[in-house]
Amino acid sequence: MVKYMSNLSILRIIFIVYLLLSRINVFGYNLHGLSVTIPMSIFALFTILLYIKKYYGNYKKLLNKYVIIPFLFIVLCVLTSYINVGRIPFFNVVSNIIIFYLLFFIGDDDVKVESNIVFSILCHSISIVSLTTILFAFLEQIGFSMFGLTSYYQNTRLIGLIRYYDTPNGVAIMAFIGIAISFIKFVENKILYSIYIISGLLVVFLSDSRSTILSLILVVFLVFLIKLFLAKSIAVNSNINLKYVVIVILVMILLVFMLINGKRIESSFVAQDNNNLKIILDKLTNYRFSMYSEAFFLGCKSPIIGNGLNTFVQNSISHFGDKSYAAVFTGENPHNIFLSLFYYTGILGTTCISYLFYKIIKKSLIRIHDNFQLFVGCFSIVVGVLFYSILDVNILFHIQVSGYIFWLVSGYIFNDKLL
């Protein structure tokens, strides 16, 4: 199979395997301590060399707008950081090269074989982690402890003894991605992938990740609307009426979401002497409302080119003091991809990346006429992870595994040889 893949395809597969191995946490042990900058720099260097080899002299390919727009964005990140704080964000440049030129702009590679391999790697690795998460959580509930460790975050939210993230939200979004890819591969082994989907759903709900549950609700609802209004133009080989299945799933998700979050929402409206709309919104959003306010306020200080990367906490403390929400709750992550873009890179960067998001979603909708099952899986990942990044960790700055998968799947969607 390898002989049908380009060097860039092989490099993408190697990168995905490296990414999964380097980020997994097993019983408290992980490979995070290994240098991230060095291997990432090597992947970026190989990406550049392979592009030079592949497209040397082919200026039409190199002038493709999906090559130029990311390049201009990377240049903007460098310039705004250097202008504002006098330094160049080296790791961000390296990460962006991998995101845009290894994962996103796949070019004219025939990715049929590659995508099948990558989806299999992602699906099995993520879903097996979800299965073990559920298994060890169950054993813990019946009194069996593994090395004295717990599967729960703050004794309430499922996080797992084997995981790709160290937060319940991160664990949940990875399980969500596993569900979406399992749907793509469902016809290959219905029993196995049904188990994968069920285990993924259990992880999502037990993690009590409102961001991921809302993403799941949104995706199911949008797929239902698309199927409803485009039913005549979509060929779905199934004896089951999809709209009724979707309605049942949507209602179940909403009920579970309300049960899980009922107390949290109720507590937000408990009468207090200083209760006001801002406090209520902060409690409902886990202080995201104030984070967003700070990010937007500081972004308006330099609205055209932004404030430079890795400056959010520093500037927030300068303007709002040591107890600023950025310093206490977010680190360098305003928990909203568009506010992150606006704060770090201004209107110019926000416009560049928003255009790519628009084209990714538009292209995914076109896929609905090619293969409905593939459409649902890919559409769920790009829309679900994008929406998740509006509420939690983003998919560009301080990127995590789910962000890299987002750009990879977006690259597959853009490739006309995927089918």
GILIN-V543541 format. One record per backbone hydrogen bond with DSSP energy under -1.0 kcal/mol. CO is the residue of the C=O (numbers start at 1). NH is the residue of the N-H. E is the energy in kcal/mol with one decimal. If there is no record, write none. Layout:
# GILIN-V543541
[[CO,NH,E] [CO,NH,E]]
This chain:
# GILIN-V543541
[[1,4,-1.7] [2,5,-2.1] [6,10,-2.0] [7,11,-2.3] [8,12,-2.3] [9,13,-2.1] [10,14,-2.3] [11,15,-2.4] [12,16,-2.4] [13,17,-2.2] [14,18,-2.6] [15,19,-2.9] [16,20,-2.3] [17,21,-2.5] [18,22,-2.7] [19,23,-1.2] [20,24,-1.1] [25,163,-2.1] [26,29,-2.1] [29,26,-3.3] [31,34,-1.5] [36,40,-2.0] [37,41,-2.4] [38,42,-2.0] [39,43,-2.4] [40,44,-2.3] [41,45,-2.6] [42,46,-2.6] [43,47,-2.2] [44,48,-2.2] [45,49,-2.4] [46,50,-2.6] [47,51,-2.0] [48,52,-2.3] [49,53,-2.3] [50,54,-2.4] [51,55,-3.0] [52,56,-1.1] [55,58,-2.0] [57,59,-1.3] [58,62,-1.6] [59,63,-1.6] [61,64,-1.5] [64,67,-2.0] [64,68,-2.2] [65,69,-2.6] [67,71,-1.4] [68,72,-2.8] [69,73,-2.1] [70,74,-2.6] [71,75,-2.4] [72,76,-2.3] [73,77,-2.4] [74,78,-2.0] [75,79,-2.8] [76,80,-3.0] [77,81,-1.5] [78,82,-2.3] [79,83,-3.0] [80,84,-2.0] [81,85,-2.6] [82,86,-1.2] [88,90,-1.9] [89,93,-2.1] [90,94,-2.4] [91,95,-2.9] [92,96,-2.6] [93,97,-2.2] [94,98,-1.8] [95,99,-2.7] [96,100,-2.9] [97,101,-2.2] [98,102,-1.3] [98,103,-2.0] [99,104,-1.9] [100,105,-3.1] [104,106,-1.6] [111,115,-3.1] [112,116,-1.5] [113,117,-2.0] [114,118,-2.9] [115,119,-2.9] [116,120,-1.7] [117,121,-2.5] [118,122,-2.8] [119,123,-2.8] [120,124,-2.5] [121,125,-2.2] [122,126,-2.5] [123,127,-2.4] [124,128,-2.4] [125,129,-1.6] [126,130,-2.0] [127,131,-2.6] [128,132,-2.5] [129,133,-2.2] [130,134,-2.1] [131,135,-2.5] [132,136,-2.7] [133,137,-1.8] [134,138,-2.2] [135,139,-2.4] [136,140,-2.1] [137,141,-1.5] [138,142,-1.2] [139,144,-2.8] [140,143,-1.3] [146,149,-2.2] [151,159,-3.2] [151,160,-2.3] [153,156,-1.6] [153,157,-2.1] [157,153,-4.3] [161,27,-2.8] [163,25,-3.6] [167,171,-2.2] [168,172,-2.3] [169,173,-2.2] [170,174,-1.7] [171,175,-1.8] [172,176,-2.3] [173,177,-2.0] [174,178,-2.2] [175,179,-2.0] [176,180,-2.1] [177,181,-2.4] [178,182,-2.1] [179,183,-1.7] [180,184,-1.4] [181,185,-1.9] [185,188,-1.7] [189,193,-2.5] [190,194,-1.6] [191,195,-2.0] [192,196,-2.1] [193,197,-2.3] [194,198,-2.5] [195,199,-2.6] [196,200,-2.3] [197,201,-2.4] [198,202,-2.3] [199,203,-2.0] [200,204,-2.4] [201,205,-2.4] [202,206,-2.8] [203,207,-1.7] [204,209,-1.1] [205,208,-1.2] [206,158,-2.2] [208,210,-1.0] [209,213,-2.6] [210,214,-2.7] [211,215,-1.6] [212,216,-2.5] [213,217,-2.5] [214,218,-2.6] [215,219,-2.5] [216,220,-2.4] [217,221,-2.4] [218,222,-2.6] [219,223,-2.6] [220,224,-2.1] [221,225,-2.2] [222,226,-2.7] [223,227,-2.7] [224,228,-2.3] [225,229,-2.5] [226,230,-2.0] [230,233,-1.1] [236,238,-1.9] [241,245,-1.4] [242,246,-2.7] [243,247,-2.2] [244,248,-2.2] [245,249,-2.5] [246,250,-2.8] [247,251,-2.5] [248,252,-2.4] [249,253,-2.6] [250,254,-2.4] [251,255,-2.4] [252,256,-2.5] [253,257,-2.6] [254,258,-2.4] [255,259,-2.4] [256,260,-2.7] [257,261,-2.3] [258,262,-1.1] [261,265,-2.8] [262,266,-2.7] [263,267,-2.5] [266,269,-1.5] [272,275,-1.3] [276,280,-2.3] [277,281,-2.7] [278,282,-2.3] [279,283,-2.3] [280,284,-2.5] [281,285,-1.9] [282,287,-3.8] [287,291,-1.7] [288,292,-3.2] [289,293,-2.0] [290,294,-2.4] [291,295,-2.6] [292,296,-2.7] [293,297,-2.5] [294,298,-2.7] [295,299,-2.1] [296,300,-1.8] [298,301,-1.2] [299,302,-1.2] [302,306,-1.5] [303,347,-3.0] [304,348,-2.0] [311,315,-2.6] [312,316,-2.4] [313,317,-2.7] [314,318,-1.8] [315,319,-1.8] [316,320,-3.3] [317,321,-2.0] [321,324,-1.6] [324,328,-2.2] [325,329,-2.7] [326,331,-1.7] [330,333,-1.3] [336,340,-2.6] [337,341,-2.5] [338,342,-2.4] [339,343,-2.9] [340,344,-2.9] [341,345,-2.7] [342,346,-1.3] [343,307,-2.6] [344,308,-1.9] [345,349,-1.7] [346,350,-2.1] [347,351,-2.4] [348,352,-2.0] [349,353,-2.3] [350,354,-2.3] [351,355,-1.9] [352,356,-1.4] [353,357,-2.5] [354,358,-2.4] [355,359,-2.3] [356,360,-2.5] [357,361,-2.4] [358,362,-2.4] [359,363,-2.6] [360,364,-2.1] [361,365,-1.7] [362,366,-1.4] [363,367,-1.2] [365,368,-1.2] [366,369,-1.5] [367,370,-1.4] [367,371,-2.0] [371,375,-2.7] [372,376,-2.6] [373,377,-2.0] [374,378,-2.6] [375,379,-3.1] [376,380,-2.1] [377,381,-1.7] [378,382,-2.5] [379,383,-2.4] [380,384,-2.0] [381,385,-2.4] [382,386,-1.5] [383,387,-2.6] [384,388,-2.4] [385,389,-2.1] [388,391,-1.1] [388,392,-2.0] [389,337,-1.5] [400,404,-1.6] [401,405,-2.2] [402,406,-2.0] [403,407,-1.9] [404,408,-2.1] [405,409,-2.7] [406,410,-2.1] [407,411,-2.0] [408,412,-2.0] [409,413,-2.4] [410,414,-1.6] [415,418,-1.4]]
